[in-house]
Amino acid sequence: MEQISEILFICIVMPMIPMLFVLPDKKSRLFVGYLMVGSLICLMAGALNLFLLQIFNGDMLYVTTTITPISEEVLKAIPVLYLAIFFTDDRETLLSASFALGVGFAILEDAVILAQNPSAISLGWAFTRVVGAALMHGACTAMVGMGMSYIRKRRKLFFCGTVALLIAAILFHATFNVLVQSSFRIAAFLLPMSLYLPVIFYQIRQRKKKK
């Protein structure tokens, strides 16, 4: 299982690279690119989290509920902030790209867990990972992306607004990690839906208005 994360990263991301040259428009390439970036961030976060786990004497519960929500959400937010600061404040673009990044992160994370624990995996596990952790990663990053579309042009709010968005994403992530390791596990899988569904309804409403 040595270097399993790197092997899976190559297997998942490398096939996406040719897609960038055949997709017809910039937005499609942006979203696929951010999906790939999400997997890269997951690879980086895995190495960082392993280092942090050693610092905290292998206390998995403490690290996953206190430390990894900070490290992962900060790392995921960097490409989103880069896109928002230097390229666009379009709400739909930031929301879609940031959600794609979160999903890309979750894809590699799930693949690594699957490869490391094949005997403990089932269809039920796969479904709960999609509904729970994968959606949580996408929703947390999308929260930052959507929020950046509001505060990018408001210079007085930019710094404190960015920090507030990161804190919100970290707290949401940490709450999910606490619940998923408790007797209230079902609540952990419902939590991301509480953030995801209102955004979807909002998007549908906005598209109808445009039409």
Backbone hydrogen bonds, N-H to C=O, Kabsch-Sander energy under -0.5 kcal/mol:
donor,donor_aa,acceptor,acceptor_aa,energy
4,I,1,M,-1.5
7,I,3,Q,-2.2
8,L,4,I,-2.5
9,F,5,S,-2.3
10,I,6,E,-2.2
11,C,7,I,-2.3
12,I,8,L,-2.3
13,V,9,F,-2.9
14,M,10,I,-1.6
16,M,13,V,-1.5
17,I,13,V,-0.9
17,I,14,M,-0.9
19,M,16,M,-0.7
20,L,16,M,-0.9
20,L,17,I,-1.2
21,F,18,P,-1.0
22,V,19,M,-1.3
23,L,19,M,-1.8
29,R,25,D,-1.7
30,L,26,K,-2.5
31,F,27,K,-2.4
32,V,28,S,-2.3
33,G,29,R,-2.6
34,Y,30,L,-2.4
35,L,31,F,-1.6
36,M,32,V,-2.0
37,V,33,G,-2.4
38,G,34,Y,-2.0
39,S,35,L,-1.3
40,L,36,M,-1.9
41,I,37,V,-2.8
42,C,38,G,-2.0
43,L,39,S,-2.0
44,M,40,L,-2.2
45,A,41,I,-3.0
46,G,42,C,-2.4
47,A,43,L,-1.6
48,L,44,M,-2.3
49,N,45,A,-3.2
50,L,46,G,-1.9
51,F,47,A,-1.7
52,L,48,L,-2.5
53,L,49,N,-2.4
54,Q,50,L,-1.6
55,I,51,F,-1.8
56,F,52,L,-2.0
57,N,54,Q,-1.4
58,G,53,L,-3.1
59,D,56,F,-1.6
60,M,58,G,-1.7
63,V,59,D,-2.4
64,T,60,M,-2.7
65,T,61,L,-1.5
66,T,62,Y,-1.7
67,I,62,Y,-0.7
67,I,63,V,-1.3
68,T,63,V,-3.0
70,I,67,I,-0.9
71,S,67,I,-2.1
72,E,68,T,-2.7
73,E,69,P,-1.5
74,V,70,I,-2.2
75,L,71,S,-2.0
76,K,72,E,-2.5
77,A,73,E,-1.7
78,I,74,V,-1.1
80,V,76,K,-0.7
81,L,77,A,-2.9
82,Y,78,I,-2.2
83,L,79,P,-2.0
84,A,80,V,-2.4
85,I,81,L,-2.9
86,F,82,Y,-2.1
87,F,83,L,-1.7
88,T,83,L,-2.1
94,L,90,D,-2.5
95,L,91,R,-2.6
96,S,92,E,-2.5
97,A,93,T,-2.7
98,S,94,L,-2.3
99,F,95,L,-2.0
100,A,96,S,-2.3
101,L,97,A,-2.0
102,G,98,S,-2.1
103,V,99,F,-2.3
104,G,100,A,-2.6
105,F,101,L,-2.1
106,A,102,G,-2.1
107,I,103,V,-2.5
108,L,104,G,-1.6
109,E,105,F,-2.1
110,D,106,A,-2.8
111,A,107,I,-2.1
112,V,108,L,-2.4
113,I,109,E,-2.1
114,L,110,D,-2.6
115,A,111,A,-2.4
116,Q,112,V,-2.1
117,N,113,I,-1.8
120,A,117,N,-1.1
121,I,118,P,-1.0
126,A,122,S,-2.2
127,F,123,L,-2.3
128,T,124,G,-2.4
129,R,125,W,-2.4
130,V,126,A,-1.8
131,V,127,F,-2.7
132,G,128,T,-2.7
134,A,129,R,-3.3
135,L,130,V,-1.1
136,M,132,G,-2.3
137,H,133,A,-2.6
138,G,134,A,-2.1
139,A,135,L,-2.8
140,C,136,M,-2.7
141,T,137,H,-1.9
142,A,138,G,-2.4
143,M,139,A,-2.0
144,V,140,C,-1.3
145,G,141,T,-2.3
146,M,142,A,-3.1
147,G,143,M,-2.0
148,M,144,V,-2.2
149,S,145,G,-1.1
150,Y,146,M,-0.6
150,Y,147,G,-1.0
151,I,147,G,-1.6
152,R,148,M,-1.8
154,R,151,I,-1.0
155,R,153,K,-1.0
157,L,154,R,-1.2
158,F,154,R,-0.9
159,F,155,R,-0.6
161,G,157,L,-2.8
162,T,158,F,-2.3
163,V,159,F,-2.3
164,A,160,C,-2.3
165,L,161,G,-2.2
166,L,162,T,-2.2
167,I,163,V,-2.5
168,A,164,A,-2.5
169,A,165,L,-2.4
170,I,166,L,-2.6
171,L,167,I,-2.8
172,F,168,A,-2.3
173,H,169,A,-2.5
174,A,170,I,-3.0
175,T,171,L,-2.5
176,F,172,F,-2.1
177,N,173,H,-2.4
178,V,174,A,-2.3
179,L,175,T,-2.5
180,V,176,F,-2.7
181,Q,177,N,-0.8
181,Q,178,V,-0.6
182,S,179,L,-1.8
185,R,182,S,-0.6
187,A,184,F,-1.1
188,A,184,F,-0.8
188,A,185,R,-0.7
189,F,185,R,-1.0
190,L,186,I,-1.2
191,L,187,A,-1.8
194,S,190,L,-1.3
194,S,191,L,-0.6
195,L,191,L,-0.7
195,L,192,P,-0.9
196,Y,192,P,-2.6
197,L,193,M,-2.4
199,V,195,L,-1.0
200,I,196,Y,-2.1
201,F,197,L,-2.6
202,Y,198,P,-2.1
203,Q,199,V,-2.5
204,I,200,I,-2.5
205,R,201,F,-2.2
206,Q,202,Y,-2.4
207,R,203,Q,-2.3
208,K,204,I,-1.9
209,K,205,R,-1.9
210,K,206,Q,-2.0
211,K,207,R,-1.9
